[in-house]
Amino acid sequence: MIEEVKGGQNIYGEAIGIITVKTKFPRIPGDIGNATTWDFPVMYRVVKETSPARVVGRVDPKLLEPFIEAARDLEKVGVKAITTTCGFLALFQEEISNSVNVPVFTSSLMQVPLVYRMLRRNQKVGIITIDSGLLTKKHLAGVGADSVPTIIVGTEDGKEFNRVILENEITLNVKKARADLVTVAKRLVRQYTEVGAIVLECTNMPPYARSIQQEVGLPVFDIYTLINMVYSAVVRKDFTGYL
């Protein structure tokens, strides 16, 4: 039981801070930018200078300072860990984490080395990204995943998901977007039988993770699994039960 506490902030209880790219496309439940995705309160900060086009692929270096400012602001209001809404921001991992005193995890790709260590040595980690031509070794190096055996595929040939996200459209056909993701996942495991698990790079992909898993039968990791893991580390809870 808490007997004495100290204040100093305006609000409390939002342990995870999420630095958000400025967008207008729909963020359905499961998307990092939909607050109902989470079983706990989160705090958002929108970087107004951003857009999908400025962060996917070669992240505009001029955006580093606004992201650092957002991270510092989130730290000041009391969050215990900070993430972002784009996996390509792995390029800023070192700089942002060095700018604050709370843990920073910019990308779901940070899970790639962990996932690889769970697999047999003859297996690889499959990465599904929003554009396989734009995700480079430099992005993987930013989160310590560049030496991990991976197979990278993208949704760039789909009919719905990429267009809506990258062109920042206001209408999303969820059924078609799901089909784009499932099609890529099925092709991945069919062509590369050595894939033992999948990591979704894009933070807009978790709404389709269950459908992917149902089709391919593999573990699927994404920003949802990573945020929940970090939350459980920064907000430990008492156990209940009996002997």
PLY file of the C-alpha trace (Angstrom):
ply
format ascii 1.0
element vertex 243
property float x
property float y
property float z
element edge 242
property int vertex1
property int vertex2
end_header
0.00 0.00 0.00
1.27 3.48 -0.91
1.81 5.61 2.20
3.57 8.68 0.82
4.02 10.04 -2.71
5.66 13.02 -4.37
4.10 15.17 -7.08
5.52 17.73 -9.46
3.59 16.93 -12.64
0.19 17.89 -14.01
-0.89 14.39 -15.04
0.08 10.84 -14.12
-0.28 7.26 -15.29
0.73 7.51 -18.95
3.84 5.35 -18.97
4.38 5.03 -22.73
5.03 8.11 -24.86
4.44 7.83 -28.60
6.04 10.31 -31.01
3.66 10.50 -33.93
4.17 11.35 -37.58
1.55 13.86 -38.74
-1.01 11.94 -40.79
-4.67 11.95 -41.78
-5.18 8.35 -42.91
-7.51 6.23 -40.72
-5.88 4.57 -37.71
-8.07 1.59 -36.94
-7.94 -0.40 -33.68
-4.60 -2.18 -33.57
-2.80 0.77 -35.16
-0.27 2.42 -32.87
-2.05 5.75 -33.33
-5.41 4.50 -32.08
-5.49 4.87 -28.29
-8.02 2.04 -27.95
-5.30 -0.36 -29.13
-3.74 -0.19 -25.68
-4.87 -1.67 -22.37
-3.15 1.21 -20.59
-2.97 5.00 -21.04
-0.46 6.37 -23.55
0.71 9.90 -24.31
1.01 11.12 -27.91
3.14 13.92 -29.33
2.69 14.83 -33.00
5.74 16.11 -34.87
4.02 18.67 -37.08
6.90 18.96 -39.54
6.52 15.33 -40.61
4.56 13.37 -43.19
4.71 9.73 -44.33
6.81 10.74 -47.33
9.43 12.42 -45.12
10.03 9.44 -42.83
9.66 6.33 -44.99
12.95 5.30 -46.54
15.60 7.98 -46.19
14.36 9.91 -43.19
14.78 13.65 -43.68
17.71 14.56 -41.37
16.08 17.92 -40.68
13.47 16.03 -38.66
15.93 14.80 -36.04
15.69 17.88 -33.85
11.86 17.96 -33.83
11.85 14.29 -32.81
14.35 14.96 -30.04
12.24 17.89 -28.83
9.16 15.65 -28.76
11.05 12.99 -26.80
12.25 15.52 -24.25
8.75 16.92 -23.89
7.34 13.45 -23.26
10.03 12.80 -20.67
9.16 16.06 -18.91
5.50 15.11 -18.58
6.45 11.83 -16.96
6.41 8.96 -19.45
8.64 6.02 -18.59
9.53 4.93 -22.15
9.21 6.40 -25.64
8.50 4.95 -29.07
7.54 6.27 -32.53
4.94 5.60 -35.19
7.32 4.63 -38.01
9.71 1.70 -38.12
12.04 3.58 -40.47
12.89 5.90 -37.58
15.35 3.20 -36.56
17.77 5.62 -38.23
17.27 8.01 -35.29
17.47 5.39 -32.53
20.88 6.37 -31.17
20.32 10.11 -31.31
16.89 10.09 -29.68
17.85 7.58 -26.98
20.90 9.68 -26.11
18.75 12.79 -25.72
16.60 11.56 -22.81
16.91 9.54 -19.61
14.12 7.05 -20.26
14.24 4.03 -22.60
13.62 4.75 -26.28
12.60 2.15 -28.85
12.03 3.80 -32.20
11.19 0.72 -34.26
9.66 -2.74 -34.04
12.81 -3.89 -35.85
14.57 -3.87 -32.47
12.94 -7.26 -31.95
14.72 -8.85 -34.92
17.86 -9.98 -33.01
15.71 -11.29 -30.16
13.43 -13.22 -32.49
16.39 -14.71 -34.35
17.82 -16.11 -31.11
14.55 -17.95 -30.56
14.86 -19.85 -33.85
16.89 -22.80 -35.08
20.23 -21.73 -36.54
19.12 -22.67 -40.04
16.10 -20.39 -39.84
15.73 -16.71 -40.68
13.56 -13.82 -39.56
11.06 -12.64 -42.14
10.50 -8.87 -42.18
7.42 -7.39 -43.80
7.88 -3.70 -44.51
5.85 -1.09 -46.31
8.47 -0.95 -49.07
11.23 -3.54 -49.40
13.22 -1.27 -51.69
13.48 1.43 -49.03
14.37 -0.65 -45.97
18.16 -0.85 -45.95
21.04 -2.27 -43.94
21.41 1.17 -42.42
17.95 0.95 -40.88
18.72 -2.49 -39.48
22.09 -1.29 -38.17
20.33 1.50 -36.30
18.71 -1.09 -34.04
21.47 -3.69 -34.03
19.82 -6.03 -36.52
22.13 -5.71 -39.52
23.99 -8.96 -38.87
20.86 -11.07 -38.40
19.88 -13.45 -41.23
16.66 -11.96 -42.60
14.35 -12.12 -45.58
12.76 -8.74 -46.35
9.57 -8.40 -48.36
7.25 -5.43 -48.82
3.66 -4.54 -49.52
4.56 -2.14 -52.34
2.72 -4.23 -54.95
-0.55 -4.25 -53.01
-3.72 -2.50 -54.09
-4.69 -0.62 -50.93
-2.41 -0.53 -47.90
0.60 1.28 -49.34
-1.37 3.79 -51.34
-3.48 4.89 -48.38
-0.57 5.10 -45.92
2.10 6.64 -48.13
-0.23 9.01 -49.97
-1.93 9.87 -46.68
-5.46 9.27 -47.93
-8.47 9.66 -45.67
-10.32 6.48 -46.68
-9.08 2.93 -46.08
-10.68 -0.27 -47.32
-9.72 -2.55 -44.43
-10.62 -5.75 -46.27
-8.35 -4.87 -49.19
-5.54 -3.73 -46.89
-5.74 -7.02 -44.99
-5.57 -8.91 -48.28
-2.41 -7.00 -49.22
-0.68 -8.05 -45.99
-1.85 -11.65 -46.06
-0.81 -12.06 -49.70
2.72 -10.86 -48.97
3.02 -13.06 -45.88
1.87 -16.16 -47.74
4.31 -15.48 -50.56
7.11 -14.95 -48.03
6.72 -18.34 -46.35
6.06 -20.12 -49.64
9.22 -18.81 -51.31
11.44 -18.88 -48.22
10.72 -21.97 -46.19
13.58 -21.09 -43.83
11.56 -18.23 -42.32
10.72 -19.18 -38.73
8.99 -16.01 -37.52
7.84 -12.66 -38.87
8.46 -9.09 -37.72
6.20 -6.35 -39.09
8.16 -3.13 -39.60
5.25 -0.77 -40.16
3.27 0.41 -37.12
0.09 0.43 -39.21
0.33 -3.34 -39.77
-0.63 -4.79 -36.35
-4.39 -4.74 -37.12
-3.66 -7.49 -39.64
-1.21 -9.54 -37.55
-3.78 -12.11 -36.46
-4.93 -12.68 -40.04
-1.31 -13.16 -41.09
-0.71 -15.67 -38.32
-3.87 -17.60 -39.14
-2.70 -17.96 -42.74
0.98 -18.80 -42.24
1.06 -20.36 -38.77
4.15 -18.49 -37.55
4.84 -16.15 -34.62
4.22 -12.53 -35.65
5.99 -9.70 -33.85
5.29 -6.00 -34.35
5.19 -2.67 -32.54
2.23 -3.94 -30.50
4.22 -6.82 -29.04
7.20 -4.54 -28.38
5.23 -1.79 -26.65
3.47 -4.31 -24.43
6.80 -5.89 -23.49
8.35 -2.53 -22.60
5.27 -1.44 -20.68
5.39 -4.61 -18.59
9.02 -3.78 -17.74
8.55 -0.12 -16.80
5.29 -0.70 -14.90
5.75 -3.82 -12.82
2.69 -5.03 -10.96
2.09 -7.19 -7.93
1.09 -10.79 -8.48
-2.12 -12.24 -7.12
-2.96 -15.84 -6.45
-2.63 -18.38 -3.72
-0.73 -21.49 -2.62
0 1
1 2
2 3
3 4
4 5
5 6
6 7
7 8
8 9
9 10
10 11
11 12
12 13
13 14
14 15
15 16
16 17
17 18
18 19
19 20
20 21
21 22
22 23
23 24
24 25
25 26
26 27
27 28
28 29
29 30
30 31
31 32
32 33
33 34
34 35
35 36
36 37
37 38
38 39
39 40
40 41
41 42
42 43
43 44
44 45
45 46
46 47
47 48
48 49
49 50
50 51
51 52
52 53
53 54
54 55
55 56
56 57
57 58
58 59
59 60
60 61
61 62
62 63
63 64
64 65
65 66
66 67
67 68
68 69
69 70
70 71
71 72
72 73
73 74
74 75
75 76
76 77
77 78
78 79
79 80
80 81
81 82
82 83
83 84
84 85
85 86
86 87
87 88
88 89
89 90
90 91
91 92
92 93
93 94
94 95
95 96
96 97
97 98
98 99
99 100
100 101
101 102
102 103
103 104
104 105
105 106
106 107
107 108
108 109
109 110
110 111
111 112
112 113
113 114
114 115
115 116
116 117
117 118
118 119
119 120
120 121
121 122
122 123
123 124
124 125
125 126
126 127
127 128
128 129
129 130
130 131
131 132
132 133
133 134
134 135
135 136
136 137
137 138
138 139
139 140
140 141
141 142
142 143
143 144
144 145
145 146
146 147
147 148
148 149
149 150
150 151
151 152
152 153
153 154
154 155
155 156
156 157
157 158
158 159
159 160
160 161
161 162
162 163
163 164
164 165
165 166
166 167
167 168
168 169
169 170
170 171
171 172
172 173
173 174
174 175
175 176
176 177
177 178
178 179
179 180
180 181
181 182
182 183
183 184
184 185
185 186
186 187
187 188
188 189
189 190
190 191
191 192
192 193
193 194
194 195
195 196
196 197
197 198
198 199
199 200
200 201
201 202
202 203
203 204
204 205
205 206
206 207
207 208
208 209
209 210
210 211
211 212
212 213
213 214
214 215
215 216
216 217
217 218
218 219
219 220
220 221
221 222
222 223
223 224
224 225
225 226
226 227
227 228
228 229
229 230
230 231
231 232
232 233
233 234
234 235
235 236
236 237
237 238
238 239
239 240
240 241
241 242
